[in-house]
Amino acid sequence: MTDSLSDSLKTTRSSSTSSRRRSSSSRSLPKCPNCSSSKVTRSHQNGLDKVLYALLNQRPYRCKSCQRRFHAAISRNSARARQRKQQRKSQLETFVRVGLASIVSATLLYGFWVLIHLTPVPEQPGIKNQLETAQNILTTSLNDPNIQQYLAKYGYDRQRIELGQGLYQKAQIAQNQQLIQKSAQNTVQAQVATARVAVSNNYKRLVKIAQVAFKNNPEVAQTLNLSTPEPAQLTAWLTQIQNFYRDVLAQPQILAELGVYGITRAQVEAEQTQIVSVQQAQQALLAVQQKSIPINQQRDQTLKTLQDWLKDYLIIAQVALEDQPALWDKFGVPKGR
């Protein structure tokens, strides 16, 4: 009897405890803001919920009546809720610390990369600027008697300065010839590009049609290289396109199948003829480039001769005009040049 009474008391206590837990859980759950139902359950939390709602002391719920998912504040009377809040706060702080550390590390690495790879290299003055500087130095020297007076004492009389002027004029002429040749080369390059675009557009259009016409004929597709992209290198590109048009025109059955899509032999032959324009433009470009080689070499040589002469001249001029800074400033160059 005693055992029966003990078991009865345990059952009563367990039932009472479960009832209190259900009651406490029920009281801690909010009502649905959509339908005001109290039939609410806690919803699964994803990473975004944990990060965004941790500091707001909120968690997700779902209404059993209208299936709406919403966020609501956790009961502050619950010790477990306070514990979860503290855990989330700790997780968020850890997340922020790790994120900031990652950002700082990435910033430092990027800074080192920029320092190593992007440090600007002092540029050499352009040829145009070099010639303008030389012209100013020589013209100033020839037009200013005071400068000539001081430099004559160190062997640079007017006749010797005029020799430098002659070197400048040769360099300027060579530069002008190189610019003319460069302009001609750019014109021919534009012609090559224009002709290539026209041929490429026709080729791409015909390849697309052939891909449809021979999608069930892998042997023809392989013969025409329908799946091969256009090479970037001009010679390889020309070879691929020439082979394509040659194979199309050489096999009547291929032309017949393309004829279903409105492609005629005359049209294919006309497009094949346009390839010649690319070849001719390319040959003209090679000829212009070949002609440019000695012109560029001549320009570079005359410019180097002028630079060497000016280097020596400025060293002597700096010595001769050491006590005449106003005269030196007329050259428009810093000392030690």
C-alpha positions, 0 to 999 in steps of 0.5 A, spaced: 500 500 500 505 504 501 508 503 494 502 504 491 501 511 495 508 513 493 507 511 485 501 515 485 505 521 488 510 521 483 505 520 478 501 526 480 508 530 481 510 529 474 503 531 471 503 537 475 511 539 473 509 537 465 503 541 466 507 547 469 512 547 463 506 547 458 503 552 461 509 556 462 511 555 455 504 557 452 505 563 456 512 565 453 509 564 446 507 570 443 500 571 439 500 571 431 500 578 429 496 576 423 490 572 426 491 573 433 491 566 434 495 563 440 497 556 436 504 558 435 510 554 435 517 556 434 520 556 427 527 554 425 533 559 425 537 560 419 544 564 419 541 571 417 536 570 423 541 569 428 545 575 426 540 580 425 535 579 430 540 577 436 541 584 438 534 585 438 532 579 443 527 576 438 526 569 435 522 566 429 515 563 430 510 560 426 502 560 426 499 554 426 492 557 424 495 562 418 502 559 417 505 566 417 512 566 420 514 572 424 519 575 429 517 576 436 521 578 443 523 573 447 520 573 454 525 577 459 522 573 465 525 566 462 532 564 464 533 560 458 531 566 454 536 570 457 541 565 456 540 564 449 540 572 448 547 572 451 549 566 447 547 570 441 550 576 443 557 572 444 556 569 437 555 576 434 561 579 437 565 573 435 563 574 428 564 581 428 571 580 431 573 575 426 570 579 420 574 585 422 580 581 423 579 578 416 578 585 413 584 588 416 588 582 414 585 583 407 587 591 407 594 590 409 595 584 404 592 589 398 596 595 401 603 590 400 601 588 393 600 595 391 606 597 394 610 592 391 607 592 384 603 598 383 609 603 385 609 608 379 616 607 375 619 614 373 617 615 366 622 617 361 620 624 357 617 623 351 620 624 344 616 630 343 618 633 350 625 631 349 625 635 342 622 641 345 627 641 351 633 641 346 630 646 342 629 651 348 636 650 350 639 651 343 635 657 341 636 660 348 643 659 347 644 662 340 639 668 342 643 670 349 649 674 348 651 673 355 650 665 355 655 665 349 660 669 353 660 665 359 660 658 355 665 661 350 670 661 356 669 653 356 670 651 349 662 652 347 662 658 342 657 660 337 659 655 332 660 649 336 652 651 339 650 651 332 653 644 331 648 642 336 642 646 333 644 642 326 643 635 330 636 638 333 634 639 326 636 632 324 632 629 330 626 633 328 626 631 321 627 624 323 621 624 328 617 627 323 618 622 318 617 616 323 610 620 325 608 620 317 610 612 317 606 611 323 600 614 321 601 610 314 601 604 318 595 605 322 591 607 316 593 600 313 592 596 320 585 599 320 584 597 313 586 590 315 581 590 321 575 592 317 576 587 312 577 582 317 570 584 320 567 583 314 569 576 312 568 574 320 561 576 320 559 572 313 563 566 316 560 566 323 553 567 319 554 561 314 557 557 320 551 558 324 546 555 318 551 549 317 551 547 324 543 547 324 543 544 317 548 538 319 547 537 326 545 530 325 551 529 320 557 529 324 562 527 319 560 533 315 560 537 321 567 535 322 569 536 315 567 543 316 570 544 323 563 547 325 565 547 332 572 550 332 572 557 334 576 562 330 583 563 332 586 570 334 592 569 330 591 572 323 594 567 319 591 561 323 584 565 322 585 565 314 587 558 314 581 556 317 576 560 313 579 558 307 578 551 308 571 552 310 569 555 304 573 551 299 570 544 303 563 547 302 564 549 294 568 542 293 562 538 295 555 539 292 551 535 297 553 540 302 551 546 298 545 542 296 543 542 304 545 549 305 540 551 299 535 549 303 536 555 308 537 560 302 544 559 301 547 559 294 553 557 290 554 564 288 553 567 295 558 563 297 563 564 292 562 572 293 564 571 300 570 567 299 572 572 294 572 577 300 578 573 303 582 576 298 581 583 301 584 581 308 590 578 305 592 584 300 591 588 306 595 584 311 601 584 305 600 591 305 601 592 312 607 587 312 610 592 307 609 598 311 612 595 317 618 593 314 619 600 311 618 603 318 624 599 321 630 603 318 626 609 319 625 608 326 632 606 327 634 613 324 630 617 328 633 613 334 640 614 332 639 621 331 635 622 337 641 619 341 646 623 338 642 629 340 641 627 347 649 625 348 651 632 345 646 636 350 648 632 356 655 634 355 653 641 353 649 642 360 654 639 364 659 645 361 653 650 362 652 648 369 659 650 370 660 656 366 653 659 369 655 657 376 654 664 379 649 666 374 643 662 376 638 667 372 641 665 366 641 658 367 634 658 369 632 660 362 634 653 359 628 651 363 631 645 366 633 643 373 641 643 375 644 636 375 640 634 369 
